[in-house]
Amino acid sequence: MTETDNSGASKTEFQIREASRDDIPQLEELVVHFVTANRLLPRTTDELCDLIPFGFVAVIDEGIVGFAALEIYSAKLAEIRSLAVHEQHQGKGIGRGLVQRCVELAVHRNILEVMAITSADGFFQACGFDFTLPGEKKALFMQTRDEY
């Protein structure tokens, strides 16, 4: 996949493929930065392994620069989890491509709703997400502790 940035001037060559267990060491390195910055919840190796069957990686020159997974809760609901794109490669369409692959997987599996819990709501809105569903359905949350 080749994506043109917003200026239309430069192109970034990247591929998005299904994640594999062989990707775990690179994914741990990618995710730890976002956990440290409090942008993602911590993920154990076991948790990353659980996400792999429904996960996608973005690759540039054989290095993983992005990751996202679809966690399927039921036939009706799934969540985009652990979306992370290396800071040097943000703004190049990689995150949008990863979200698109997750949504395509949800459509393929006939899942009715895909949600994203995020601090980057503008990004997800640009990908077609909204705060409400048809009929004004909303997701409400309660945090049970101050720290993760």
Backbone hydrogen bonds in HBPLUS format (Angstrom, degrees):
<---DONOR---> <-ACCEPTOR-->    atom                        ^
c    i                          cat <-CA-CA->   ^        H-A-AA   ^      H-
h    n   atom  resd res      DA  || num        DHA   H-A  angle D-A-AA Bond
n    s   type  num  typ     dist DA aas  dist angle  dist       angle   num
A0014-PHE N   A0001-MET O   3.06 MM  13  5.60 167.7  2.07 172.3 175.5     1
A0003-GLU N   A0012-THR O   3.25 MM   9  5.70 171.3  2.26 154.2 155.0     2
A0012-THR N   A0003-GLU O   3.15 MM   9  5.70 168.5  2.16 162.3 165.1     3
A0005-ASP N   A0010-SER O   3.40 MM   5  6.29 165.7  2.42 161.4 165.2     4
A0008-GLY N   A0005-ASP O   2.90 MM   3  5.41 147.0  2.01 114.8 125.0     5
A0015-GLN N   A0059-VAL O   2.98 MM  44  5.21 159.1  2.03 144.9 151.7     6
A0059-VAL N   A0015-GLN O   2.73 MM  44  5.21 159.4  1.77 154.8 162.1     7
A0017-ARG N   A0057-VAL O   2.97 MM  40  5.60 156.2  2.02 157.9 164.2     8
A0057-VAL N   A0017-ARG O   2.88 MM  40  5.60 159.2  1.92 160.3 167.1     9
A0019-ALA N   A0055-GLY O   2.92 MM  36  5.23 168.5  1.94 124.7 123.4    10
A0023-ASP N   A0020-SER O   2.91 MM   3  5.47 157.7  1.96 115.7 123.0    11
A0024-ILE N   A0021-ARG O   3.15 MM   3  5.52 165.1  2.17 113.5 118.1    12
A0027-LEU N   A0023-ASP O   2.93 MM   4  6.07 156.5  1.99 157.0 163.6    13
A0028-GLU N   A0024-ILE O   2.86 MM   4  6.04 158.6  1.91 161.9 166.2    14
A0029-GLU N   A0025-PRO O   3.24 MM   4  6.51 155.0  2.30 141.6 147.6    15
A0030-LEU N   A0026-GLN O   2.96 MM   4  6.22 155.2  2.02 146.0 152.9    16
A0031-VAL N   A0027-LEU O   2.84 MM   4  5.95 170.8  1.85 157.8 159.9    17
A0032-VAL N   A0028-GLU O   3.08 MM   4  6.01 157.3  2.13 145.0 150.4    18
A0034-PHE N   A0031-VAL O   3.00 MM   3  5.37 118.2  2.39 108.3 122.9    19
A0035-VAL N   A0031-VAL O   2.98 MM   4  6.26 149.3  2.07 155.0 164.9    20
A0036-THR N   A0032-VAL O   2.90 MM   4  6.06 164.8  1.92 152.1 155.8    21
A0037-ALA N   A0033-HIS O   3.06 MM   4  6.28 147.3  2.17 139.9 148.7    22
A0039-ARG N   A0034-PHE O   2.72 MM   5  5.06 159.4  1.76 171.2 165.8    23
A0040-LEU N   A0034-PHE O   3.18 MM   6  5.43 136.0  2.38 116.4 114.1    24
A0038-ASN N   A0035-VAL O   2.88 MM   3  4.89 156.1  1.94 106.7 112.8    25
A0048-LEU N   A0044-THR O   2.99 MM   4  6.33 160.8  2.03 153.9 158.5    26
A0049-CYS N   A0045-THR O   2.90 MM   4  6.16 155.7  1.96 149.3 156.6    27
A0050-ASP N   A0046-ASP O   2.96 MM   4  6.26 146.7  2.07 143.5 152.3    28
A0051-LEU N   A0047-GLU O   3.11 MM   4  6.45 137.1  2.30 141.2 152.4    29
A0051-LEU N   A0048-LEU O   3.05 MM   3  5.07 127.9  2.33  95.9 109.8    30
A0052-ILE N   A0048-LEU O   3.11 MM   4  6.31 133.7  2.33 146.7 158.7    31
A0054-PHE N   A0051-LEU O   3.08 MM   3  5.79 148.4  2.19 122.1 130.4    32
A0055-GLY N   A0052-ILE O   3.03 MM   3  4.76 165.6  2.06 116.0 112.9    33
A0070-LEU N   A0054-PHE O   2.90 MM  16  5.42 160.3  1.94 140.5 145.3    34
A0056-PHE N   A0068-ALA O   2.78 MM  12  5.56 157.4  1.83 169.0 176.8    35
A0068-ALA N   A0056-PHE O   3.10 MM  12  5.56 147.4  2.21 153.3 158.4    36
A0058-ALA N   A0066-GLY O   2.91 MM   8  4.69 158.5  1.95 121.4 124.4    37
A0065-VAL N   A0058-ALA O   2.82 MM   7  5.60 163.0  1.85 150.2 156.1    38
A0060-ILE N   A0063-GLY O   2.93 MM   3  5.37 160.0  1.97 155.3 157.6    39
A0063-GLY N   A0060-ILE O   2.90 MM   3  5.37 164.7  1.92 122.6 126.5    40
A0086-HIS N   A0065-VAL O   2.73 MM  21  5.18 164.9  1.75 151.6 156.9    41
A0067-PHE N   A0084-ALA O   2.83 MM  17  5.36 145.3  1.95 150.9 160.8    42
A0084-ALA N   A0067-PHE O   2.89 MM  17  5.36 153.6  1.96 154.3 159.9    43
A0069-ALA N   A0081-ARG O   3.01 MM  12  5.13 153.2  2.08 148.2 152.5    44
A0081-ARG N   A0069-ALA O   2.69 MM  12  5.13 169.2  1.71 153.9 157.8    45
A0071-GLU N   A0079-GLU O   2.78 MM   8  5.17 167.7  1.80 160.6 159.6    46
A0079-GLU N   A0071-GLU O   2.80 MM   8  5.17 153.9  1.86 142.9 151.5    47
A0073-TYR N   A0077-LEU O   2.91 MM   4  5.58 148.6  2.01 143.0 153.0    48
A0074-SER N   A0077-LEU O   3.14 MM   3  5.26 153.4  2.21 150.5 149.7    49
A0113-GLU N   A0076-LYS O   2.81 MM  37  5.98 149.0  1.90 148.6 158.8    50
A0078-ALA N   A0113-GLU O   2.99 MM  35  6.43 144.0  2.12 151.4 162.6    51
A0115-MET N   A0078-ALA O   2.85 MM  37  6.35 157.4  1.91 148.8 154.7    52
A0080-ILE N   A0115-MET O   2.90 MM  35  6.35 158.2  1.95 167.8 174.3    53
A0089-HIS N   A0086-HIS O   2.80 MM   3  5.46 157.8  1.85 123.9 131.6    54
A0090-GLN N   A0087-GLU O   3.40 MM   3  5.32 175.0  2.40 105.9 107.0    55
A0097-GLY N   A0093-GLY O   2.96 MM   4  6.06 151.1  2.05 139.7 147.9    56
A0098-LEU N   A0094-ILE O   2.92 MM   4  6.23 154.9  1.98 153.6 160.3    57
A0099-VAL N   A0095-GLY O   2.94 MM   4  6.19 162.8  1.97 153.6 158.1    58
A0100-GLN N   A0096-ARG O   2.88 MM   4  6.04 158.3  1.92 146.6 153.2    59
A0101-ARG N   A0097-GLY O   3.02 MM   4  6.28 155.5  2.08 145.6 151.2    60
A0102-CYS N   A0098-LEU O   3.10 MM   4  6.39 155.6  2.16 146.8 153.2    61
A0103-VAL N   A0099-VAL O   2.90 MM   4  6.19 161.3  1.93 156.4 161.5    62
A0104-GLU N   A0100-GLN O   2.82 MM   4  6.05 159.1  1.86 151.2 157.5    63
A0105-LEU N   A0101-ARG O   3.00 MM   4  6.21 151.4  2.08 143.0 150.2    64
A0106-ALA N   A0102-CYS O   3.01 MM   4  6.33 154.1  2.08 146.0 153.0    65
A0107-VAL N   A0103-VAL O   2.89 MM   4  6.21 158.8  1.93 154.5 160.0    66
A0108-HIS N   A0104-GLU O   2.87 MM   4  6.06 162.3  1.90 148.8 153.9    67
A0109-ARG N   A0105-LEU O   2.95 MM   4  6.17 142.6  2.09 143.6 153.4    68
A0111-ILE N   A0106-ALA O   2.89 MM   5  5.11 170.3  1.90 153.3 151.3    69
A0110-ASN N   A0107-VAL O   2.97 MM   3  4.92 161.2  2.01 107.5 111.6    70
A0123-PHE N   A0120-ALA O   3.12 MM   3  5.53 124.5  2.44 107.2 119.8    71
A0124-PHE N   A0120-ALA O   3.31 MM   4  6.74 162.7  2.34 153.6 157.5    72
A0125-GLN N   A0121-ASP O   2.85 MM   4  6.04 151.9  1.93 150.6 159.1    73
A0126-ALA N   A0122-GLY O   3.02 MM   4  6.20 150.7  2.10 141.8 149.2    74
A0127-CYS N   A0123-PHE O   3.14 MM   4  6.51 125.5  2.45 135.8 150.5    75
A0127-CYS N   A0124-PHE O   3.04 MM   3  4.87 134.5  2.25  91.4 104.7    76
A0129-PHE N   A0124-PHE O   2.94 MM   5  5.40 160.3  1.98 149.3 143.0    77
A0128-GLY N   A0125-GLN O   2.97 MM   3  5.08 162.0  2.01 107.1 111.8    78
A0133-LEU N   A0137-LYS O   2.92 MM   4  5.04 156.7  1.98 142.3 149.7    79
A0136-GLU N   A0133-LEU O   2.93 MM   3  5.48 119.9  2.30 148.7 151.2    80
